[in-house]
Structures are given as C-alpha cells and as structure tokens.
Amino acid sequence: MGLGILAGFVLSGPAAQAATSIAAKLSTQPIYVDGQRVGMTAYSIGGNNYVRLRDIGRAVDFGVTYDTATNSVYIDSTQPYREETSAAPSGLTEESVQSTLAQLREIYPTGTEFPTPYRSTSGGPYHRGTHCSGWATLCSDAAFGDLPWRRVDNPSWEQIRSGDLIRYDNSSNGHVVVVISKTDEYVKVTESGLNNHARWGGQYFKWWLEEQPGYTLYTRYPE
C-alpha cells in the first residue's frame, strides 16, 4: 500500500475487451483537473488511458482506502484524500529499502511526472509536496511507512544509508535527493527538479557534498 493501489481507472473510450496479452505504454497526454494541469502517470492500453485510483483521489481530493481483511477498495467522496502509510516491515534493511525503490523506478522511470502535490502524513520535514521535496518524501514514505524522522546536521559518510534523504543549500532555496546506494566515494541517487519529473542514477561525490552549506541528513532507520 506504500506504493499506492495499482487499480486501473478508465479516463476515455469504451471498456477494453478481454485479451490474452495487453500492451501498455506510458501516455504522453497531459491531464487537467478543474483547468489546472496535474502530475499524474497514465498508461495507454487498447486506446484508453489508465491511471492509479489513488492518483485520482489525490488530484480530485476524495478518500481511497484498502481493507486487507476483505481485499476490498473503498472510495469515500465525503472525506478528503489522505496518504496511507504502512508500518515499516519487520527486519527493515537497506536491501529491503533498495527493493522498494526499485519498484518505484518501475512505476516512475526517469522522465515520468510523479503525482503532485504529494500529501504526506508521516510528519517529515517537507510538506509542500512538489519538486524535489515532494519526490523525496514520496520515496521515503514508500520505503519506511510511518517510521519517525530524524535529522542529522553535517553527517559523517558512515551515517548515510539507502533511502536516506540528503539536503544541501543552493541558489533555489535548497535541493534534496534520495540515496539509492553508497560507495566510499559517492552516492547514487534519485531526485526531481522543478518539472516534477523523477530522475534515477545521478551521482554526488562525497567531497562535494561535504563542502556544501546546509549539508543535512534525514533518516528513518530506527536508532
């Protein structure tokens, strides 16, 4: 559930007929809600656009919940949309976090616009839900569920782990990235810019990060 309900919702055209195999590709059509363009990933299948039900709920602002006991999805038009976070899995490891990030990469490959604004209920440092902070918080919530946040100013290199957020000051009031993996010399990250598109595989060198003003680590690994 941290990655959202992957139920399809038809936006246009007749219902697709059953087929032995279905070819899906990312749709390039922009989506607007009340005249405002929204960041929403759509897949073109059989001439129709499909999006995740949670993305619709987030954009239009209605409640979407999932009942594991009955394997049922509930829509509540009288309630606002709230991100549903799950408790972090027992035995949380960097490998399990990397696995979650790999699943996100399948859903939002490089160049894909992620759902914005991203509304988080995890109590983290970022609440705007757009640009780099929105993407970073979405990734963190998917990997860590409702685990609490901790801030570390000027962290040592040894403190950085997969899934952690690294922030530094820049001319645009700061930038934050999500650590995918780390070597002795650099971190490999996922991040977003002002266009609200996911990017994967960027690298930031240790020596460069440690020289940046406002160098900060946000982690959710239990102490």
N, C-alpha and C positions, 0 to 999 in steps of 0.2 A: 504493500500500500504506500510505502515511502516514495515509490516511483509513479504513483497515480494509477487509477483504474484505466486499463487499456481497452475499454469498451468503445466500439466504433459508433459514431453518430452521423447519419447521412445529412449532408448540407444541401444537396441538389440532386435532381433527377430521380427516376424510379428506383425501386429496390433492386439491387443486383441479384441475378439469378444464381442459384447454386452451381458451383463448378468444382471440378476435381482439383484444379490448381488456380490460385489467384495471384496475379502480378500486381504488386503495389510499388509506387514510386512517390517521392516527395512532390507535393503540389506546389507550384510557384504562384498560385493565385493569392492575392492579398485578401485578408478578412477584416471586415469592419463591424464594429458594434456601436450603434447609435451615431454613425458617421465618423467614428474615431478608429483608425487602424490599430489592431491589436496583434501582439506577437503570439501566434498560435500555429503549431505544426499540423499540417494537413497531409493526408496521403491520398493520392488518386488511385482508385480501384474501380475498374469497369466503367470509367467515365463519371464517377461520383467522387466527391471529396468526403473523407472521413477524418474526424478529429477525436481526441480523447474526451470522454464525457466530463472528466474533471476540468479540462481546459475550458469547456463551455461554461461550466459552473463558475469557474474563476472569473471569466470575462463578463458574464451576464449577472453574476452575483446571486446564485441560488445554492442551497445546500446539497451536497452529494456525500453520502456515507455508504459504508460497506459493512455488512453483517457476516462475519466469518462463520457463525454457527449455522446459518441458513444459506450461505453462499449467495447472498442477495444484495442488489444495489438499490439504494433509496434516494429519491430526489424530493427535496422539500422546498417548494417555491416560497414558503413563508419565512425561511431562515436565510441569513447571509452565508456566503461561501467561507469556509474555514479550511485551511490546510490540515490534513490529517497526518499526524506524525505517529510513528510506532516506537515502542521501546526498542532500544538497540539490542541486537541479538546477543545471547549469552556467548561468552568466549569471543568478544569482539577483538579482531586482529587487523593489522594493516592489510593482510591478504583479503579479508572479507570486505574491507573498505574499498580496496582496489577492484574487487569483483563488482561492487555496486557502481563504481564509477565507470567500469567497462560497460555495464548495462545502460547507463545514461548515455554513453557515447554512441551506442546503437540507436537510441531514441533521438538524440540530438547530435548528429555528426557535425563536423566543422562546417560553418556557414549556415546552420539552421537557427532560425529565430526561436528562442525559448519563450514560454508563456510569461508575459509581463502585463501588469505588475505582479511580481511573485509575493504573495502574502504569507509570511511565516508566523507561526505561533510558538516558536521554540525559544523566544526571549533572547535572541542573539543580538549582535551589535548593529545589524543593518535592518532597517525597516522600510526603506524606500521601495525595494523590490524591483529595481530596474538596473540596467547596465551591469557593471562588473560585480557590484554587491548583491544584486538580485540573483545572478547566476551562481555566485559563490555560496549564497545561503541555500539555494535550491539543492545544490550538490551536497552540502553539509547535512541538511535535513534528511535527504535520501539515505545517506550513509550512517548517520548517528541517531535518527529518530528524535526522541525527546531528551537525550542526554544534555546536561548543562554545559554552558560555555565557560571557558577560562581564557583570560588574556595574559600574554607574556610579552613584556616590553624588552626589546633588544635580545631576542632569544639566542641561545647557543645553537650551533648547527646540529648538535646531537639531539636537541629537543624536538626537531621537526619530524613529523611523521605523515604518512599518506592520509589525505583527507583534511589535513590542517589548512587553515587559511593564512596567507602571508600578505600583509598590507605595508605599503610604503607611501610617502608623500610624493606628489608630483604637481605639475602646473595645473592639473584639472581637479585639485582637491583630493588627490589620493587614488590609488589603484589597489585592488585586492585580487589574488589568484588562489587557486585550489591546487594543493600539492598532489600529484599523482604518484610520483616516486622520487627517490633521492639517491644521489651518488656522493662521493666525497667532494666533488667539485661543483655540482649544480643540482637544481630541482627541475623535474619535468612537470608541467602544469596544464590545467585547463582554465580558461578565462574568457571574459567577454569585454567588448568595448562599448562605445556609445550607441552602436547599432543593434544592441541586444542579440547578437549572434554568438553562438558558442564557438570556441576555438579550442583545439586539442593539440598537445605536443610541443608547446612553447617551452623554452629553457631559460632559467635565470641562474646566473653564476653566483656562487657563494660570496666571492669577494665583492661583487657589485651590490648584492642585496645588503650586505653588512655595512656598506658605505652610505646607504640611503637614509635620509631623515624620516622619522616616523616608523622605522622598521619594527613591526609588531607581528606577533603570532596569536592566532585564535585557534584553540584546540578544544576537542570534546572527549578526548580519551580520559577515562577515569584515572584519578591520581593513585 
